[in-house]
Amino acid sequence: MTTKKQETQNKMWGGRFEAAPSDIMQQINASIDVDHRLWRQDIAGSKAHCAMLVSQGIISPEDGQAITQGLDLVANEIDEGRFEFKVELEDIHMNIEGRLRELIGDVAGKLHTARSRNDQVATDFKLWVREACQDACDKITSLQNTIEDLVEKYDDHIMPGFTHLQVAQPVTLNIHLDAYWNMLERDRTRFVDCHNRLNQSPLGACALSGTGFNTDREMTAHMLGFDGAMDNTMDAVSARDFAVEFLFCSAQCGLNLSRLSEEIILWATPQFGFMTLSDDWSTGSSIMPQKKNPDAAELVRAKTGRLNGNLLQLMTVMKALPLAYNKDMQEDKASVFESFDTLSLCLEAMTGMLESATFHKEPMRAAAESGYATATEIADWLVRNLDMPFRDAHHVTGRIVKMAEEKNCQLDELDLSDMQAVEERITDDIYEYLNCEKAIESRLPKS
């Protein structure tokens, strides 16, 4: 006697089989707990496919109308939380088709004419990743806008620029923050490129070699907003480089956010004192009442590990798969979904942290003045005014810095006679270039 579970299975794919899968096989085979997120894309793809079948005379207009109306009913059930997702139906595609059959009868089976789950899932996944790329771009732009506001608000705040986390040369806060704006712009355009590169439709490739039905792949491609149909049907169902690229874009953006997080963490310490995070984006200690911890920044920094790991996971899955579709590729979505959620959260958190942060002018200026940040200006002055080879000027300046260290003073606090003891041709106009503003001005782009 055939059980209800076996009957449901067999209606979908099981004519070849006499028994239902074991419980463990069902668990490892099912993906509905992950790919239910594709329901909107699956219904959109099915509607486009149905319209094409009608247009090409493959199914009747009446059947097409029944299928389309049934899909609308399924969409409403899912949207309103009334849909029962069934593990025994494996994935979102079978769950929707199974419910469609319950609603409109056997005509639902005509929807899968000239289509395979292989091209169906590739199409759904591309549609989802395409939307995810746009969402990432929007959130990056929002963070960039926040940085632009900070650049305008703190345009006169002088701070030290660092190399090796040692004071290097004086810069301004807006130059420092603008560096992250540019890093984020590259992140944004990477997502744009990913979106544009993936925007070819796999639908109509069927299992791997197309179909004998007179389908119109360009019609479905354009209905779904693709630029066109993929040229090679085997490539269409087996390619997941678009997912790998999305994961790379996410990991790279997370890497940049992690670097900014590290700076926020340092700048918010009493030792730096460059900024204060608002209470909204800080936490306290269970034992030390004085603590105000930058936990949001620390978590953004840490979540880079998830983004990197997801990229490596899918690359490892795909690294040796023969053409065309293999069930290994069912493991493509969890990592992409998680990276999307993680990056979205990190971008929103970083935007919130910076929007409410306060930067402190005096500690930044003091730090810029206390680390011999204008030493390079002395070397440049020697080159410009004394025609000294730079390597010689570098050596002379190093001796002057050493003298300042021994006297426990800053460069502009040295007497002219002290500097002339190292290089007798130095004149008092060198002090003009030991000013942080002058040093920064001299390095601005020349028109």
Beta strands, then each sheet from edge to edge (+ up, - down):
strand 1: 158-163
strand 2: 166-172
strand 3: 275-276
strand 4: 358-359
sheet 1: 1+ 2-
sheet 2: 3+ 4-
end
